[in-house]
Amino acid sequence: MWWHSCVLFLFLKWSLINADCDVIDKKEWNGVNPHCAVYVPRPVNLVIIVHTDTPWCSTTEQCKTSIKKIQTDTINSNKFYDVGYSFMIGGDGKVYEGVGWIHVGFHTIGYDRSAIGIAFVGNYNKDAPTAQQMEALNGLLACGVKLGHLTPDYRIITHRQLILSDSPGKSLYNEIRKRPQWIENIDKISEARSLIITGYAVELGFYDTKTGLLNISGIDNRIYEAVGNRDYNNAVDLSMILEKFGTDKELTDVVNKLLYDRVSTTLEYAYKLWDYGGQKIVLKHFPVEFQMILNGESFQIENTMDTQALKTDASLDNDGDRNIWGDSRERSTNRMKWKMFPIWEENKLYFKIFNTGHQMYMKMGVKEDDIGDRNVYASSSSDTYRHQWYLHPLKHNNEVLFLIYNREYGHVLKLARAVDDLGDRLLWGQKESSGDPDILGWRIFH
């Protein structure tokens, strides 16, 4: 199959891969090597041009500093384990190594595994690409073809053609449009993706190209089993086939069955679909709550038992943290707005839960009370497993709910029974859990 999992990576000298392309490697710009990597099937026939939307750099030292910061910010946000681009081109007219030719980047959702992402450092709504930068791009692409990383008939598109973005900026977009490899009609890309899915259907025996006979009987059960077994690559591949050749009802039924049966890995399945080019499947067949989480939207988190939404305390404690409360009175404050940042490790999906009002992360306290429960706080740091959470989605009484577990201790979120003088309840982590959604379930909504 064409999708591959992140694997532990033993680093050879990456400059060996890019040496012939006159690329400044990671060591030269003080970049860190990732702990794992995903390999791109080569050769690649698509190049996507983006901009970093960061300050312009005109000297090599400025560009090295800027690119190092881009990598650090990407890693610290836990969106990716490296800088997201394949290569970066600075205002000094030099090419800087990102994930390189052979590894999957994090630049364009749905196309990371099938395209090389080249970022121009700067904002090209404000800046204009220089002749030296365009020459650097020409040299890099020619080298990619020469070394077999790009097909001779590769095509070029820009970020804005694929997602809701103004990247790579107006001036750079106008320059890229002049290139003979540029394509305006991105339907051709969709057609190519469709051919890949058809090929996999043939490979698995679902579709006979000679007779035109199609037999996808039982594919829904195979998706269900793959999700339960954490075989997400297989689940995604089969879902792509079912989406193309099946009916709308079949995939929706699979998702509903996973949720009603309380299969804990359903959100991981949606995440892999979203990451591997199946966003349309998630948008079409999964609950809106999944879309809100995966799309990085802000939302409120409400307990089912008390219908109280979580908010951060207005005051800091002696450690610089804030208590988190359930509140049924006030719903308009930004202290009740949360986002989730995904972390994929060891074939599992965790989240950092971020309060947008106070710019702090939810964390589990260290000390246990006399029954083994722990307080939950908001903190400015986010560097431990106490700051990471696992979401178990389910359907209960025809409503989508989540059980939320702490990665470090396994405690599940709950609200205290005692109330303060305003009727608010403190947020706790419960040690022993029956998983009862009537008590421990949480709603997510705008």
N, C-alpha and C positions, 0 to 999 in steps of 0.2 A: 504494500500500500504506500501511498505517497506522503503520509503524515508520519512524523517521527517524534518520539518523546525527548525531553531534555535529558542528556546523559552526562555523567561525570566526565570531565575533560582533562586529559593529561597534556599539558601544553608543550608542544614543540615550539620552536621560535617562529612566531607568526610572521616575522619579516621574511622568512623563506617563501611564504605564499605570495607576498606582495612586493618582493624585492625588485622584480623587473618592471614594476609599474611606477617607480619613483614616488613611493608613498612613505610618509613619515610614520613610523610604527608607534605602537602604544608606549614602548619603553621611552622613546624620545620625548613624548609629551606627558610623561609621568602617569599614564593610565594604569589602572589595575586590570588584571586578567580575571575573567569570570570563573566561577566555580563549576560551571557546566555550560554546555552548548548544544544547540540543535543544528543539524546539518541541512543545507539547502540541496535539493536534487539539482544537479547541474547537467548541461549548461542551462542558464536562465535566459529567457527571451524577453524579459520586461525590466525596464529601469524606471524608477519613480523619482522625480526631482522634488525636493522639499526645501524649505528654509528653516533655520533653527529658531527664528524669532527671538534672537538674543542680540546684544550690542555688536556692532561691526568691529572687526579686528583688522588692523592694517600691517602689523609686524608679526613675525613668526612667534616671538615671545608672547605677544598679546593673544594670538590664536591658540597657542598651547594652553595658556591659562583659561581661556574661554572654553575650550573643548574639555579640559579636565573638569571644569565646573559643570558642564552639561552631563558628563558621565556620573559625577558625584550626585547631582540632583536626581538623575534617573534612577540610580541604585537606591538612594535614600528614600525615595517615594515608593520603593518596592513595586514599581511597575515593570521592572526588567532587571536582569542581572548584569547588565553592561550598558554602554552607550547604545542608543537604539538604532543608529544609522550604520550602513555598510561602510561608507566613507564620508568624510566631510571636506569641503573645500573652503579654505580661509580667504580673507581679503588680501593676504600676501601672495595669493596665486599658487599655494601649495596644497597637496592632497594629504589628508590625515586619516590614518587607519581607524575604522570603527570595529564592527564585528567582521569586516573583511568580505571576501568573495564567497566563502564556503559555509558561513554560519547565518542562521536566521536572525534578523533584526527585529526591532520594535518601532516601526515608523508609520505603517498604514494598515489598520485593522482589516483583516481579510486577505491581505496581499503580502504579508511579511514572509511567508514561506514560498512564495513564487516570484519574488522580485528583489532586485538590488535597489536599496534606498540610498540616494546620494543627497546629502544636505549641504547647502551653501550657508556658511556662518553669517548671520545677520538677519535683518528684516528687509525684504526687497520690495515692500511697499514704500520704504523710506530710502533704502540704499539702491544702487544700481550695480549689477555685476560688471566686473572689469574684464578687459580683453584677456588678461592673464588667467583669470578664473575660468573663462570659457575654453582657453587653450588647455588648461589643466584637466577640465572635463573631457575634452577631445582625446587627450593622451591616455587618460584612465580608461575610457571606453574602448579605445583601440587596443590597449593592453589586455583588457578583459576578453576581447574576442581572440586575440593572439594566443592567450594561455588556455582557452577553452572554457572560461567561466561564463561567457556570453555567447549566444548563437550569433552567427554573422548577420542574421536578419532580425536582430533584437529591435524592439520598439521602445519609444520613450513617451511617458505621460507625466502629468504633474499631480501633485497632492490634491488640488482643488477639484480635479476631474472625478475623484473617487470618494471623497468625504466632504462634509460641510466645513470648509476651511478656505481661507484666502491664500494659504501656502501654495506656491513658493513666493508670493508677492507679485504685484502687477508687472514690475520691470523684468524680473527673471522669467516669469511666465511668457512674456512677449518674446524674450530671447529664445526660449526653448521651442516655441512654436515655429521658429525659422528652421529648425533642424529637419533633415529629410526623414529621420526615424520617428518623428513625432506623429502621433495619431490623435485625431480629434474624436473619432467615434469609438467610445469605449465598449460598445456592444460587441466588438470583435474580441475583446478580452473575455467577456462573459461567455461567448461562444466557445472559446478555447477551454474555459473551465468546465463547460458542459460536456465537451468531448472527453476530458479527463474522467469525469464521473461516469460517463457511458463506458469508457474503457475498463474502469474498475468493476462495473456491473457485469461486463462480459467476462472478466477474469474470475469472478465469483460464481459464474454460471447462472446469473439472473436474466441475462439478455443474450439472445443469439442474433448476431448481426446478419447472418445469412438468411435465416427464416423470418426474422423480425419478431420471433416469439418472445414474450416477456413473462417471467414467472417470479413474482416477488412474494409468493405465499410464505408466511412464517418469518418474514424479515422484521416485523414489528416485535415478535418474541425474541429475536436475536439481539435487537437493540436493547430491549429491557434487560436481558441477561448480561449483555456487555456492560451496561451502566452499573448494574449490581456488582459485577466482578471488577470494577474499576478499569475495564479495558476501553478507555475513552477513545483511543484512535479508531478502533473497530466500530464503536458506537457512532462516531462522527461520520465515518465512511458510509456506513449503512444508512444513516439518516440522510446524507446527501443523495443517495440512490432513491430512497423512499420519497424524498421531496420531489425529485425529478419525475419518477415513474408512477408514484402512487397517488392517492387522493389526499386532500387536506385533512380529512377526518382521521386517517390512520396515524399520522404523527401526533396529532392532538390527543388521540386516545392513548398513545404510548406515554406521553407526558402526564396525563391525568392518572393513569394507572400507577406510575412511579410515585406521584404525590399522594394518592389515596393509600397506597401500600407503604408509605413512609420510607421509601428507599432513600437513605441518607446522602447518597452521592448524586442526587438529581441536579443540584446546583453546579457541581463539577462538570457534569455533562453539558449543561448550558454554557458554562464558561469556555469549554473546549470548542463547542460549536461557534461561539462568538469569536474566539481567537483564530479559528481555522477557516474563516470565510463563510460561516453559516449564520451570520447575523440575521438574515431574512427568516431563517427557520425559528430563531429565538423570538423575533418580533411577531411572528405569525402564530406560533404554536405554544409559547410559554406564557405564564402569567405576567402581567405588567410589572409586578414586583421584581421579577428577575431582570427585566429590561432596565429598571431604575438602578439596580445594583451594578449591573455590568456596564452600563453607560455612564457611570460616575456621577449620577444625579444626586441632589440633596433631598432628604426626606425626613419624616418623623418616624419614631419607633414607639409603638404603643403596646402596653401589656393587655392581654385579653381579659384577665380576671378583673382588673380594676379600671380598665379603659383610661389609663394614665400614660401620657407620653413622656419620654425621657428628656430631661434638661440638665444642664450643668449648673452648679451652684454659682451664685453671683460673687461669692467670696472665695479667696484662696485659704487653704489650711496652712499649718506651720511648715509643711514640706513643699509648698508651692503647688499642691494639687487641689482639685475641686471635687466635692461630693457630687454624685449624680442622683437625681430624684425623679420620681414619677409624679406628674402634675396633670390634673384634669381641668384646671381652670384656664390657664394661659396657653394659647396655641400659636401666637403670632411671633414670638420672640425667636431670634436666631440661635438662642441657647438650646432650642429644641430641634435644630437642623443638623443632620448627620450625613456623612458620606462613608463609603466603604472602599478601601484600597486593597486589591487582591494580591495575595502571595501564593505562588504555586511551588510547593516543595514536596518531594517524596511522593509524587502522584496524588497529593491532597491539596485542597484549596482552603486557605485561611484568609482572614481579612483583618486589616487595621480599621477600627471604627473611629471616625474623625468628626469631632464637633466643629462645625463651621463658624459658630458664633465666637467661641473662645480659642479656636485654633489649637485644640488639644485632643489627645487620643485616649480612648477608653482603656483602662487597665484593671487587672485583678489585684487586690491587696495581698500582702504576704501573710498577715496574721489571721489565724482561725479563731472563731468564737467557740463557745463551749459545745456546740453541736457540729463543728467542722465547717461552718459557712465563712465566707470572706466578703469584706466590703469591696465595692467597685468604685473606682475614681476616674477622673480625667487628668491626664498629665501632659506636660509639654514634650516629654521624650516619648520614644516609641521603639526602643531597641531591645526589648526582651520578649519572650514567648508570653509573658503576662499581658502584653499589648495585642496579642493575636487571638482571633476568635474563629470558631468553626460554626457555620450555619447549617442546620438540618431543616430543610423545607418539608412541608406536608400540607395536605388538605384535610380540614376538619370542619364538619358541618358546612361543607361547600365553600369554605373560606381558606385562603392561602395564609399559612402561619409559619413562623420560624422558631425553632429552639436554638438558643445561642450559647455555645460552650466555649470556655476558655482553653486555649491550647496548652498552657503550662499545667494547670491543675485539673482540667476536665469539669470544673464547676459550671452549672447552667444558670443563666441569668434569671432572677426573680425579683419581685418587689417585697419589701418588708410588710408585715401585718400592722405594725405600729405606724401611726401618722403623727406628723408634727402639728403645730397649732394652725397651719394653713391647710391641713389635710393632705400634704405631700408624703410620699413614702420613699425611703432610701433604697437604692439599688444594691442588691447582693448577688453573690454567687453561691448557689446551693450545692453542697457536696454530694448528697444522694439524690438521684433523680428518677422519678417514675416516668418522666417524659410526658406528663399529662398536659396537653395543649390548652386545656381550660384554665390551668393555673400558670404554666410556664411558657405559653405561646406568646409570640410577638407579631404584631401587624406592622407592615411598612407601607407608608402612603405619603403623598405630597401634602 
